């Protein structure tokens, strides 16, 4: 496509991404802060990483280093807010929407793509799994949609083989996802498996095997920078232990393979069939897709898309856990439903493009769980209240004790001096070292300030109060619950 040909649709997608994320993502400047614990943890590690602190070696966190790098780059734009992360979030989402556009015009014209993209975006950003904004799943979307575009293009094409360049690119994209969150790799496993089978079926077995190696080489190219980075810092062992070993062993697992498989499909069923929007866009879309056989040049094209959906879901849930943001990586498959829907819409409706954008934004504001926070002021947040106290002290060393990163490091501009700077979602039985070490920080009075929650057990609270004095507390809403944060200062 000529340069002038892609500028208009990309700018349109950028505008849609900006408008909807400005309203629905807590990273936007309309919100005083993103209080989501995960985003704050990524930001804390990310801003430390780009300033010389090595993840897994100096700070304990469980996501991939590429995600920390994204947040770290955002911290260069603004050190104590998510403004920079928001800019990167919009850029990421706009690429995702641009390849959504490219998929749609494989079947329809530009006007239909411009019409449906705001509606598609509305459903995405109002999903419960969209969460607060800035999840690993969200930053994986552009990698996903680029790969889906090439798969659908291949399934529609008469060509028997994909070029090595495309396979290599897909391998690089999969490699990037590996270093964001490797449980999201299921889609790329299904992608390559489908291409391999199709090529073998068409008598191209040798080339299919070559493509597997090209794909793996692409993943290796995306991996080498991280091997160099952690190797230079003598942290390859830390990377392996935390990102892989701890993640694979720290969460509850079923005793048998059969039990794991059954639980995996129960969770997949729950998040597809029991979620109205997902069911409407994905399940119904796939059912009607089987009637569109004239869309495809390759036999089994619909089956390939189903396989990719299943492998994506299996990789997400095989570990047995189910956080509300997990199924967001499945949401791009809702586009299948829109592709089917467009075949039943009259051409005249595409003239309503501007009204559809306006109405979709209004609905996004009404349906998003995040927009309730737009009325909050700085005074409503313990993070800002405690920051005013901490910034007056000559010693601002801070420990987020006994819970996930509450955003206090973000607002105070504090880079933690403690390896276990928060308590991750890992039980004490699975990983006792974390809380045992945090207790030791308290016993040795290493941090000048300690922040914890009012839900802390009597044992932990007694430990703190033997060494620290309570100087402030504040109650605020986090998600659906009232949470009391307590600020302690060293005696």
KEROFI-922722 format. One line per 4 residues: number of its first residue (from 1); their letters; for each residue x, y, z of C-alpha. Coordinates in steps of 0.5 Angstrom, whole numbers, always signed. Each point is the difference from the previous one (the first is absolute). Layout:
BEGIN
NUM> A> X:Y:Z  ...
// end
This chain:
BEGIN
1> XXXX> +0:+0:+0  +3:+7:-2  +1:+5:+6  -5:+4:-2
5> XXXX> -5:-6:+0  +1:-2:+8  +1:+7:+3  -8:+2:+0
9> XXXX> -2:-7:+3  +5:+0:+5  -1:+7:+2  -8:-2:+1
13> XXXX> +2:-6:+4  +5:+5:+4  -6:+5:+1  -4:-6:+2
17> XXXX> +5:-3:+5  +1:+7:+3  -7:+2:+1  -2:-7:+3
21> XXXX> +6:-1:+5  -1:+7:+2  -6:-2:+3  +1:-7:+2
25> XXXX> +7:-1:+2  +2:+3:+7  +7:+1:-3  -3:+6:-4
29> XXXX> +0:+7:+3  -7:+1:+2  +2:-5:+6  +4:+3:+5
33> XXXX> +3:-7:+1  +0:-7:-2  -1:-4:+6  +0:-7:-3
37> XXXX> +5:-4:+4  +3:-3:-6  +1:+6:-4  +4:+3:+6
41> XXXX> +4:-6:+1  +2:+0:-8  +2:+8:+1  +4:-1:+6
45> XXXX> +4:-5:-3  +0:+3:-7  +3:+7:+3  +5:-4:+4
49> XXXX> +2:-4:-6  +1:+6:-5  +4:+3:+6  +5:-6:+1
53> XXXX> -4:-4:+4  +0:-8:-2  -7:-3:+0  +0:-7:+4
57> XXXX> +7:+2:+3  -1:+6:+4  -8:+0:-1  -5:-6:+1
61> XXXX> -5:+0:-5  -3:-5:-5  -2:+3:-7  +5:+0:-6
65> XXXX> +5:+5:+0  -2:+3:-7  -7:+2:+4  +5:+4:+5
69> XXXX> +4:+3:-6  -7:+3:-2  -2:+3:+6  +7:+2:+1
73> XXXX> +0:+4:-6  -6:+3:+2  +3:+3:+7  +5:+4:-4
77> XXXX> -6:+4:-3  -3:+1:+7  +3:-3:+7  -5:+0:+4
81> XXXX> -6:-1:-4  -3:-5:-6  +0:+6:-5  +6:-4:-4
85> XXXX> -3:-7:+1  -7:+3:-3  +4:+3:-6  +3:-7:-1
89> XXXX> -7:-3:+1  -3:+4:-5  +6:-1:-5  -1:-8:+1
93> XXXX> -8:+0:+0  +1:+4:-7  +4:-5:-3  -5:-5:+2
97> XXXX> -6:+3:-3  +4:+2:-6  +1:-8:-1  -7:-1:+2
101> XXXX> -2:+5:-6  +5:-4:-5  -4:-6:+2  -7:+3:-1
105> XXXX> +2:+2:-7  +2:-7:-2  -7:-1:+0  -3:+7:-1
109> XXXX> +1:+7:-2  +3:+6:+4  -7:+3:+2  -2:-7:+4
113> XXXX> +7:+0:+3  -1:+7:+3  -7:-1:+2  +1:-6:+4
117> XXXX> +7:+2:+3  -3:+4:+5  -5:-5:+2  +5:-5:+1
121> XXXX> +4:+4:+4  -6:+2:+5  -1:-8:+1  +8:-1:+2
125> XXXX> +1:+6:+4  -7:-1:+4  +2:-8:+1  +1:-1:+8
129> XXXX> +7:-3:-3  +2:+6:-2  +1:+2:+7  +3:+6:+2
133> XXXX> +5:+1:-6  +7:-1:-2  -1:-8:+1  +5:-5:-3
137> XXXX> -5:-2:-4  -2:+6:-3  +7:+2:-2  +0:-7:-3
141> XXXX> -6:+2:-5  +5:+3:-6  +4:-6:+0  -6:-4:+0
145> XXXX> -4:+3:-6  +6:+1:-4  +1:-8:+0  -8:-1:-1
149> XXXX> +0:+5:-6  +6:-5:-3  -4:-6:+2  -7:+2:-3
153> XXXX> +4:+3:-6  +3:-7:-1  -6:-4:+1  -4:+5:-6
157> XXXX> +6:-1:-4  +1:-5:-6  +7:+0:+2  +3:-7:+3
161> XXXX> +5:+3:+4  +2:+6:+4  +6:+4:-1  +6:-1:+4
165> XXXX> +0:+7:+2  -7:+0:+3  +1:-7:+4  +7:+4:+2
169> XXXX> -4:+6:+2  -6:-4:+4  +6:-4:+4  +3:+7:+2
173> XXXX> -7:+2:+2  -1:-6:+4  +7:+1:+3  -2:+7:+3
177> XXXX> -7:-3:+3  +5:-5:+3  +3:+6:+4  -6:+3:+2
181> XXXX> -4:-6:+2  +1:-7:-2  -6:-3:+2  -3:+5:-6
185> XXXX> +4:-4:-5  -6:-5:-2  -2:+3:-6  +6:+0:-3
189> XXXX> +1:-7:+1  -7:-2:-3  +2:+5:-6  +7:-4:-1
193> XXXX> -4:-6:+1  -5:+1:-5  +5:+3:-6  +4:-6:+1
197> XXXX> -6:-5:-1  -3:+4:-6  +7:+0:-3  +1:-8:+1
201> XXXX> -7:-1:-3  +2:+4:-6  +6:-5:-1  +5:+6:+3
205> XXXX> +3:-4:+6  +7:+2:-1  -2:+7:-1  -4:-1:+6
209> XXXX> +6:-2:+5  +4:+5:-3  -5:+5:+2  +0:-3:+7
213> XXXX> +7:+2:+1  -1:+7:-3  -5:+1:+5  +4:-2:+6
217> XXXX> +6:+4:-3  -5:+6:+0  -1:-1:+7  +7:-1:+2
221> XXXX> +2:+7:-3  -6:+3:+4  +4:-4:+6  +7:+2:-1
225> XXXX> +0:+7:+2  -3:-3:+7  +5:-5:+1  +5:+5:-1
229> XXXX> -3:+5:+4  +0:-5:+6  +6:-3:-2  +4:+7:+1
233> XXXX> -3:+1:+7  +1:-8:+2  -7:-1:+1  -2:-5:-5
237> XXXX> -1:-5:+6  -5:+5:+3  -4:+1:-6  +0:-8:-1
241> XXXX> -2:-1:+8  -5:+6:+0  -3:+1:-6  -1:-8:-2
245> XXXX> +1:-4:+6  -4:+4:+5  -5:+2:-4  -1:-8:-2
249> XXXX> +0:-2:+7  -3:+5:+4  -7:-1:-1  -5:-5:+1
253> XXXX> +0:-6:-5  -5:-6:+0  +3:-7:+1  -1:-3:-6
257> XXXX> +1:+2:-7  -8:-2:-1  -2:+4:+5  +4:+6:-3
261> XXXX> -3:-1:-7  -7:+0:+3  +1:+6:+4  +3:+4:-6
265> XXXX> -6:-1:-4  -4:+1:+6  +3:+7:+0  +0:+1:-7
269> XXXX> -7:-2:+0  -2:+5:+5  +4:+6:-3  -3:-1:-7
273> XXXX> -7:-3:+1  -2:+4:+7  +3:+6:-3  -6:+4:-4
277> XXXX> +5:+4:-4  +5:-5:-2  -6:-5:-1  -3:+4:-5
281> XXXX> +7:+2:-4  +4:-6:+1  -5:-6:+0  -6:+2:-4
285> XXXX> +5:+3:-5  +4:-7:-1  -7:-3:+0  -2:+4:-6
289> XXXX> +7:+0:-3  -1:-7:-2  -5:+2:-5  +5:+5:-4
293> XXXX> +4:-5:-3  +1:+4:-7  +4:+5:+5  +6:-5:+0
297> XXXX> +5:-4:-5  +3:-5:+5  -4:-6:+2  -1:+0:+8
301> XXXX> +1:+8:+0  -6:+1:+5  +3:-6:+4  +7:+3:+1
305> XXXX> -3:+6:+3  -4:-4:+5  +7:-4:+1  +3:+7:+2
309> XXXX> -6:+2:+4  +1:-6:+4  +8:+0:+1  -1:+7:+2
313> XXXX> -5:-2:+6  +4:-6:+2  +6:+4:+1  -3:+5:+4
317> XXXX> -4:-5:+5  +5:-6:+0  +3:+2:+6  -7:+0:+4
321> XXXX> -1:+8:+2  -5:+4:-3  +1:+8:+1  -5:+5:-3
325> XXXX> +5:+2:-5  +2:-6:-3  -5:-1:-5  +2:+6:-3
329> XXXX> +5:-3:-5  -6:-4:-3  -4:+7:-2  +3:+1:-7
333> XXXX> -4:-6:-2  -6:+4:+1  +2:+3:-7  -3:-7:-3
337> XXXX> -7:+2:+2  +1:+7:-3  +2:-3:-6  -6:-4:+0
341> XXXX> -5:+5:+2  +3:+5:-6  -3:-5:-5  -7:+2:+2
345> XXXX> +1:+7:+1  -3:+5:-6  +5:+4:-3  -4:+6:+2
349> XXXX> +2:+0:+7  +7:+1:-1  -2:+8:-1  -1:+0:+7
353> XXXX> +7:+0:+2  +1:+6:+4  -7:-1:+4  +3:-7:+2
357> XXXX> +7:+2:+2  -4:+5:+5  -5:-5:+2  +5:-5:+2
361> XXXX> +4:+5:+4  -6:+1:+4  -1:-7:+1  +7:-1:+2
365> XXXX> -1:+5:+5  -6:-3:+3  +2:-7:+0  +7:+0:+2
369> XXXX> +2:-2:+7  +5:+5:+0  -3:+7:-1  -3:+0:+7
373> XXXX> +7:+2:+2  -1:+6:-4  -3:+4:+5  +6:-1:+5
377> XXXX> +4:+5:+2  +7:+0:+3  -2:+0:+7  -4:-6:-1
381> XXXX> +6:-4:+0  +5:-2:+5  +5:-1:-5  +0:+8:+0
385> XXXX> -1:+1:+7  +6:-4:+2  +4:+3:-5  +0:+7:+3
389> XXXX> +2:-3:+7  +6:-4:-3  +3:+5:-5  +1:+4:+6
393> XXXX> +5:-5:+3  +7:+0:-1  +0:-8:+0  -6:-2:-5
397> XXXX> +2:-7:+0  -7:-4:-1  -3:-7:+1  -6:-2:-3
401> XXXX> -2:-6:+5  -4:-6:-1  -4:+2:-6  +1:+1:-7
405> XXXX> +3:+7:-3  -5:+5:+2  +3:+6:-4  +4:+3:+6
409> XXXX> +6:-1:-3  -3:+3:-7  -3:+7:+4  +6:+1:+4
413> XXXX> +5:-1:-6  +4:-6:+5  +4:-5:-3  +0:-6:+5
417> XXXX> +6:-2:+3  -3:-7:+2  +0:-6:-4  -7:-2:+3
421> XXXX> -3:+7:-1  -7:-3:+0  -3:-6:+1  -2:-4:-6
425> XXXX> -6:-4:-1  +3:-6:+3  -2:-4:+6  +5:-1:+6
429> XXXX> +0:-7:-1  +3:+0:-7  +5:+5:+1  +1:+2:+7
433> XXXX> +7:+4:-1  -4:+6:-3  -4:+2:+7  +6:-3:+4
437> XXXX> +4:+5:-3  -5:+6:+1  +0:-2:+7  +7:+1:+1
441> XXXX> +0:+7:-4  -5:+2:+6  +4:-4:+6  +7:+4:-3
445> XXXX> -4:+6:-1  +3:+1:-7  -6:+4:-3  -1:+7:+3
449> XXXX> -8:+0:-2  -4:-6:+0  -7:-1:-4  -5:-5:+1
453> XXXX> -7:-2:+0  -5:+0:+6  -2:-7:-2  +7:-2:+2
457> XXXX> +0:-6:+5  +1:+1:+8  +7:-3:-1  +3:+4:-5
461> XXXX> -3:+7:+3  +3:-2:+7  +6:-1:-4  +0:+7:-3
465> XXXX> -3:+4:+6  +6:-3:+4  +5:+4:-4  -4:+5:-3
469> XXXX> -5:+5:+2  -7:+2:-4  +0:+7:-3  -6:+0:-5
473> XXXX> -5:-4:-3  -5:+0:-6  -6:-4:-2  -2:+0:-8
477> XXXX> -3:-4:-5  +4:-5:-4  -4:-4:-5  -6:-2:+4
481> XXXX> +3:+0:+7  +1:+6:+5  +8:-1:+2  +3:+4:+6
485> XXXX> +8:+1:-1  +4:+1:+6  +6:+4:+0  +6:-1:+5
489> XXX> +6:+3:+2  +6:-3:+3  +1:+2:+8
// end
